[in-house]
Amino acid sequence: MEPNELLKEWAVRYVKNRDLYSGEILGVEDTKTGFIVEYKKGKEEYLIALRIEGAGLKDGLTLVTLNNSDNINTIAKKWENLSRIKGLKIILANPFSSQEERWIIKPEVHAKVCYNKSVKAAMRSMAELVEPITEKEIANKQLL
């Protein structure tokens, strides 16, 4: 399975599992670059990208990407721009981590509570909960 497809499959499972109790999901629609979840109260678009660099980010988007130092460094480098994107949510994941499988950052919100100078250190602390994974490593894996 292609790494993007594998990450997408994991993300759909993750979203559906989060909804088990509330039952708000009406459906999941595949798109060329990810998927759209239709909830009772609206829709949420998910973009799957192994790298943040070059991903087409926009207001209200949820980006699902790999938890690795390249992506963390990209977030830190582009922090000011990312924090201006309304409602952007970034899920950094490793579906094969023996610890947590993901951590989430919302740049617009986190920029209000975290000094720009301490963003990278704060992200590294959160990222430590999830084992890092590279594109090469995920290419050799399969979801159960």
C-alpha positions, 0 to 999 in steps of 0.5 A, spaced: 500 500 500 502 506 498 504 511 504 499 516 502 493 511 502 496 507 508 496 514 512 489 516 509 486 509 511 489 510 518 486 517 519 479 515 517 479 509 522 482 514 527 476 519 525 471 514 526 473 511 532 473 518 535 466 518 533 463 512 536 460 515 542 457 521 539 455 518 532 455 525 529 458 522 522 453 521 517 459 519 512 466 519 509 467 521 502 474 520 498 477 525 495 484 526 490 488 528 496 484 526 502 477 525 505 471 529 507 467 527 513 460 529 513 457 531 520 450 532 523 453 539 523 457 540 517 463 538 514 471 537 515 476 536 510 482 532 511 488 533 507 493 527 507 500 529 506 507 525 508 510 532 508 508 539 510 512 543 505 508 544 499 502 542 502 496 546 500 493 549 506 487 553 507 482 555 513 478 550 516 483 544 514 485 538 518 492 536 515 494 529 517 502 528 516 508 524 519 511 525 525 518 526 524 523 532 525 522 534 518 515 536 519 516 539 526 522 543 523 517 546 517 512 547 522 517 551 526 519 555 520 513 557 518 509 558 524 507 565 523 504 563 517 501 557 519 498 561 525 494 565 521 490 560 517 483 560 521 481 553 524 487 549 521 489 543 525 495 538 524 495 531 526 502 528 526 502 521 526 505 514 526 500 509 526 505 504 528 508 507 534 508 503 540 506 509 544 501 514 542 500 514 535 498 521 534 499 528 537 495 535 534 497 542 534 492 548 532 497 553 530 492 559 530 490 557 538 497 555 540 500 561 537 495 565 543 498 561 548 505 560 546 511 565 545 513 564 538 520 563 541 518 557 545 514 553 539 519 549 537 521 546 544 513 545 546 512 541 539 518 537 541 515 535 548 509 533 544 512 529 539 516 525 544 510 522 545 509 519 538 515 515 535 518 518 529 517 515 522 520 517 515 517 516 509 521 510 507 519 507 514 512 507 512 513 505 505 515 498 508 509 497 513 502 495 513 496 496 517 492 490 521 
